[in-house]
Amino acid sequence: MAHETEFLAGWLDQTGAPAHGLPAVAYTDDGFFRAECDTVLSRNWVCVGFAHELAAPGDAIPITVAGRPLLLLRNAEGAIAAFHNVCRHRCLALVDAPKNVGKLIRCPYHAWAYDLAGNLRATPHFGGMDEHRPEGFDPEENGLRPVRLAVWHDWIFVNLDGKAPEFEDYAAPLTRRLDGIDFENVTPIGTLDFGEIKTNWKFIMENFIEPYHVQFVHSSTTDQPLGDHYTIVDGVCLGSAVDLEQESSGSGSLGVSSRYLTLFPNFIVGRYFPDQLGVYLNIPLDTGRTAQRRALYTTQGQALSQDAIEGLKKLWWDVHKEDHEMCERLQLGRASPVAEQGGLLSPHWEDSVRAFQELVARDVSTLENRNGT
């Protein structure tokens, strides 16, 4: 990584415009992705799930964050918690699919069991036949390892290293821009599961942040002229917005005032006036694969017909597939030597992309410098 470290240092010091984007290795190199896992995806608040999908005590969802297996769980008190999804005996992944585990999480290998608070409750025959707790073994020291968690309305975040600022402080630049929403009336109405997209996770984020592509890529699904857009750069909140004098909100095309906002590193929320939200769950899987889902919400407690919901789902499916094609082709393009030094960024339309990339580069460079590479 020494060469890449040197390049990142020079990249961060670029002057003039237009500037180059991140080098190709930032999207294609496995070592760079591992460095992101140890920095970007471990030090910051990462979105990992939707609270409404954990409806009852015992509901559990296994997830992977920065390559680490985690478990989201609704506990006996009705709160959501996160644990490392690993038995303390032989380190088996405890839960392999979303399910309700009942009152105990039981390891399928040797039947060690944990309650919904993560306490170790059973270690059958660990010390010999009918000897469940051998001398020197302390069950209280061997419960599930918790992960720092924040639930903000319907959205679940984790901070793996436990050192990020309090979530309310971290997310303040975003929450200020969602002022006026009555979150008590925000209701999920549907979810789109796109599975695995063959692209680096950063392309998903960068595509959402910049408005430059909208009138070209989404000409058949949106009616938002490029000239009405502007970018947003506010600390860890990056994105764009459009304010329209005349709006149309039919399910066949999107033509409303909108806010396209992100919270670094992977949280995306779209606000569509007057009454819709869309939140994207983007999970980096490896250098060239990202899993994506989108939850759709109404914001004023209104009840939509099933036909209206299906129309919205189709609209957003079509919009996303247009974006996915571009992101996958961006990934393919990074195999070319032309992309080695990074593409050019518009100083007007892609300053938000540049700010996102700077946050990535600064985190990754910090790890490399500490390791002396």
PyMOL commands that set and color helices and strands:
alter all, ss='L'
color gray80, all
select helices_A, chain A and resi 2-12+25-28+30-38+40-43+51-53+139-141+167-170+172-176+183-185+201-209+214-217+226-228+306-333+337-339+351-371
alter helices_A, ss='H'
color red, helices_A
select strands_A, chain A and resi 46-50+59-65+68-74+80-84+99-100+104-106+113-115+120-122+148-152+155-159+187-197+229-234+237-242+258-263+267-272+276-286+289-298
alter strands_A, ss='S'
color yellow, strands_A
deselect
rebuild
show_as cartoon
